[in-house]
Amino acid sequence: EDQVTQSPEALRLQEGESSSLNCSYTVSGLRGLFWYRQDPGKGPEFLFTLYSAGEEKEKERLKATLTKKESFLHITAPKPEDSATYLCAVLLVSGTYKYIFGTGTRLKVLA
Amino acid sequence: EAGVTQFPSHSVIEKGQTVTLRCDPISGHDNLYWYRRVMGKEIKFLLHFVKESKQDESGMPNNRFLAERTGGTYSTLKVQPAELEDSGVYFCASSRSGNTIYFGEGSWLTVV
């Protein structure tokens, strides 16, 4: 069964304390892996798309990487405004375009 | 450019009533999706439209849910009759190519 698992479920960091979020996946065939940020009461906001192992994408304090079994979202010197839930989703190589989501990592950055 | 717009943002209805959720995709996006997140669970796929055609409705829970997309523009998702387990947030998303999808703010449904 295709599955996406995110860890940790929740993470508290001090401002400036770098860390990484993990997204591991077991799927029949990966078309792409996506990272989203979700603020309370809002919809997921697109961050990155990764298509192949070894690929990396960066945006401000965030960097996403991809291997054949997992993806990491590295957060460098986070700020309180980085507090949110970070969601990982995969799109399979199949005839359909349905994402499979993980349950997310709730990040809290303390000032 | 306007994003994906959903209405209503919040809805509280009684069990057995009907609710219709509306989604306006990003202009020019032929692909429209409905997803749902129920309490404590991950976001799950409901269905996918390409223009006005249902491409994949494998995630629809049962026949109490009906989705339509008039003329390939906006879409509606009707729940009739609503049950308690239908409570959650319903997200609409759209895309141009089918890969990266962009979400709306969600319609939060509470069935009491």
Interface residues (C-beta under 8 A of the other chain):
Chain A: V4 R31 G32 F34 Y36 G41 K42 G43 P44 E45 F46 T49 L87 A89 L91 T96 Y97 K98 Y99 I100 F101 G102 T103 G104
Chain B: V4 N31 Y33 Y35 K41 E42 I43 K44 F45 H48 Q55 D56 S58 G59 F91 S95 G98 N99 T100 I101 Y102 F103 G104 E105 G106 W108
